[in-house]
Amino acid sequence: MRLAVFLILALLVALPDSTLAAACAAQSRPQRVPLLELYTSEGCDSCPPADRWVSELPRRGLDAGRVVVLAFHVDYWDRLGWIDPYGQARFSERQRLVGSRNGARVVYTPQTVLNGKDYRRGSHSDLAARVADIARAPAQASIRLALEPAGDRVSVTGAWSGADAPRAQGWLALYEDRLASDVTAGENRNKRLSHDFVVRDIAGPLPGGTFSHAFRLDRRWKRPDLAVAAFVQDARSGDVLQALSLGFCR
C-alpha cells in the first residue's frame, strides 16, 4: 500500500504543470443553478448586514453547487466621503440595467437579485426554498469551464450552449473571497467590513460555443481566494439560464 501511494505521488510530481492545470475544470449540472447578485457599497450603512448574509450562505448549505453568488460593489456612494476600493462604475451600470429590465425607477443598496429579478432578502431558509424550486427545472443552457493561472493572468476557456434561447449571452466574472476594509470615512466610519464573492472583473457578452478569455490578476489579490463564475443570461429579460463557479486549483 505504501509503495502504491508513493508511486502515485511520484507520478503527480512528474506531471507537467499544464497537465495539472487541465484538471482545473468543471461542467454544469443538468438541473438549473441560479445566480444571486448582491449590489452593495462600503459607503452604505445598511449594506454590512447584507454582506454578512451572503457570506453565511455556504455555511447554511447554499454553496456554489446550489447557487452562484456575485457581489457587485457600486460606485455611486463614493461621493459621500468613502471611496469603496471594490466599487466600479460598470457595476453601477449593470445594476441600472437590472432596474431598467424590471421597470424600476431607482436603484438602491443593498439589493439582491435572483436570476435577474429583484429578490427581497429574508431568511436563509426562504432563499433555500427558492433555490430548490429553481433546481427542479432542467437547465436551459450548459456550461463547461477550465482555468489555467500563469504569471499575472488566468486563462479561462470553455463553452456554453443554449439552443432554445436565441437572446442568450455568456458572461464570466472573476471574484474574490475573504476581503476586509477598515473604513475611515462616510456612513461606516470606524468600522471594519468583511466581504465575500467580491467581483474583481467581468467579461462578456460571449457568443455561444467555445470561448477563451484571460483575466489580468492584480498582485494584491489572494489567489487561494479567487474563483471564476460563468453564467448564461437572456439579454432581454435578464433571466439566468444556468450558472457555474470554479475556484483556482493551484
DASUL-V972120 format. One record per residue. PSI is psi in whole degrees, -180 to 180 (NA if undefined). D_FIRST is the distance of its C-alpha to the first C-alpha in whole Angstrom. Layout:
psi = [PSI | PSI]
d_first = [D_FIRST | D_FIRST]
This chain:
psi = [-47 | -39 | -41 | -44 | -41 | -43 | -38 | -45 | -40 | -38 | -42 | -41 | -37 | -20 | 142 | 157 | -37 | -33 | -44 | -40 | -35 | -23 | -10 | 80 | 161 | 155 | 136 | 158 | 162 | -29 | 159 | 131 | 121 | 165 | 126 | 120 | 134 | 127 | 120 | 174 | 144 | -12 | 1 | 120 | -13 | 1 | -36 | -41 | -36 | -38 | -44 | -37 | -46 | -33 | -29 | -11 | -48 | -37 | -18 | 11 | 3 | 71 | -175 | -18 | -18 | -37 | 131 | 129 | 135 | 132 | 113 | 117 | 121 | 167 | -2 | -4 | -11 | -27 | -10 | 10 | -17 | 123 | 113 | 120 | -14 | -3 | 144 | 144 | -35 | -24 | -36 | -41 | -37 | -41 | -39 | -36 | -41 | -47 | -41 | -43 | -36 | 6 | 22 | 143 | -26 | 161 | 157 | 162 | 148 | 144 | 134 | 140 | 122 | 116 | 44 | -7 | 145 | 130 | 117 | 108 | 127 | -131 | 160 | -33 | -35 | -44 | -41 | -40 | -42 | -43 | -41 | -39 | -44 | -39 | -16 | -20 | 142 | 148 | 144 | 2 | 159 | 151 | 136 | 141 | 137 | 141 | 143 | 93 | 139 | 116 | -127 | 22 | 160 | 126 | 128 | 120 | 161 | -157 | 153 | 153 | 149 | 71 | -28 | 7 | 88 | -21 | 12 | 144 | 147 | 145 | 151 | 142 | 128 | 125 | 164 | 141 | 171 | 58 | 153 | 149 | 142 | 107 | 130 | 4 | 173 | -167 | -23 | 27 | 138 | 21 | 147 | 120 | 138 | 147 | 151 | 164 | 27 | 120 | 124 | -35 | 154 | 147 | 138 | 177 | 147 | 134 | 160 | 160 | -153 | 152 | 161 | 133 | 146 | 122 | 133 | 134 | 123 | 138 | -19 | -14 | 141 | 109 | -38 | -18 | 9 | 149 | 164 | 132 | 141 | 139 | 152 | 126 | 140 | 123 | -27 | -51 | -23 | -3 | 132 | 119 | -28 | 151 | 153 | 141 | 145 | 123 | 163 | 134 | -8 | NA]
d_first = [0 | 4 | 5 | 5 | 6 | 9 | 10 | 11 | 12 | 14 | 15 | 17 | 19 | 20 | 22 | 25 | 27 | 28 | 25 | 24 | 27 | 28 | 25 | 28 | 29 | 31 | 33 | 35 | 35 | 38 | 39 | 42 | 40 | 43 | 44 | 46 | 48 | 49 | 52 | 52 | 54 | 54 | 57 | 58 | 58 | 57 | 54 | 51 | 51 | 50 | 47 | 46 | 46 | 44 | 41 | 41 | 40 | 36 | 36 | 38 | 36 | 38 | 35 | 35 | 34 | 37 | 40 | 40 | 42 | 44 | 46 | 49 | 51 | 55 | 57 | 61 | 60 | 60 | 64 | 64 | 63 | 59 | 57 | 54 | 52 | 50 | 53 | 54 | 57 | 55 | 53 | 57 | 58 | 55 | 56 | 60 | 59 | 57 | 60 | 62 | 60 | 60 | 64 | 64 | 67 | 65 | 61 | 60 | 57 | 55 | 54 | 51 | 51 | 49 | 49 | 52 | 54 | 55 | 53 | 55 | 52 | 52 | 49 | 45 | 45 | 48 | 46 | 43 | 46 | 47 | 44 | 43 | 46 | 45 | 42 | 43 | 45 | 43 | 43 | 46 | 44 | 40 | 39 | 36 | 35 | 33 | 33 | 33 | 34 | 35 | 37 | 40 | 40 | 37 | 38 | 38 | 38 | 38 | 40 | 42 | 44 | 47 | 49 | 51 | 52 | 54 | 55 | 51 | 50 | 46 | 46 | 43 | 43 | 41 | 41 | 39 | 38 | 39 | 42 | 45 | 49 | 51 | 54 | 58 | 60 | 61 | 61 | 57 | 59 | 57 | 54 | 50 | 49 | 45 | 44 | 41 | 41 | 44 | 45 | 45 | 46 | 47 | 47 | 49 | 50 | 48 | 49 | 47 | 45 | 42 | 43 | 42 | 43 | 42 | 42 | 43 | 41 | 43 | 42 | 42 | 40 | 37 | 34 | 32 | 34 | 36 | 35 | 37 | 39 | 40 | 43 | 46 | 49 | 52 | 55 | 58 | 57 | 54 | 51 | 48 | 46 | 43 | 41 | 37 | 36 | 33 | 32 | 31 | 27 | 27]
